[in-house]
């Protein structure tokens, strides 16, 4: 058995990301799920690219602020205290618009923890 109490603020940010990402799941040694805390300033995005996953499901819990998510069907706005769920094969790009007035904090769970990400290029 194993148990962990982790203060996400003590987890060093992942380098070379478009926003602050704290890999809480890595700090806990999780093998079957990815758990990340993101702090996204106006004009920043969470992923490295507009993307989708073959098998991974993603759940975004917006702790504070208002997260925007670009999808092929249009832009979704996820208010504070709400959850946004992304099923496999569903392209998305989570971001905070440049004209937003506050930082967004969101906790993101991805499972299974697999490297199945693909860039998505919408038809122009």
C-alpha positions, 0 to 999 in steps of 0.5 A: 500500500502507498499513500501520498500527501502532496502540496502541488506548490512544492512540485517544480514546474515542468520546463518548456511548457506554454504555461506553468505545469506541475506534474503532481502525478509524476511526483506521486509516482502514478503509473496509470493516470497523469495528474497535472495542475496548470496555472495559465496566464492570459494569452497562454495555452495548456497543451503544446499544440491543438491535439487529440489522444487515441485512448486517453480520456482527459478531465479538466476541473477549473479551480479558478478563472474561466478556461476556454477550449477550442474544439472543431465544433467551436469554442467552449467556455468552462467556468470556475468550479466546472468540469470539462471532459474530453473523450478519446479522438476528440481534438482540443486546445485549452487556453486563456484568451489574451484579453482575459483579466485573470490567471486560470488554475485547472487540475487535469487528469488524463487516463490511461497515462499513455503517449498517444497524442497527435497534433490536430490541424483543422481544415482551413 
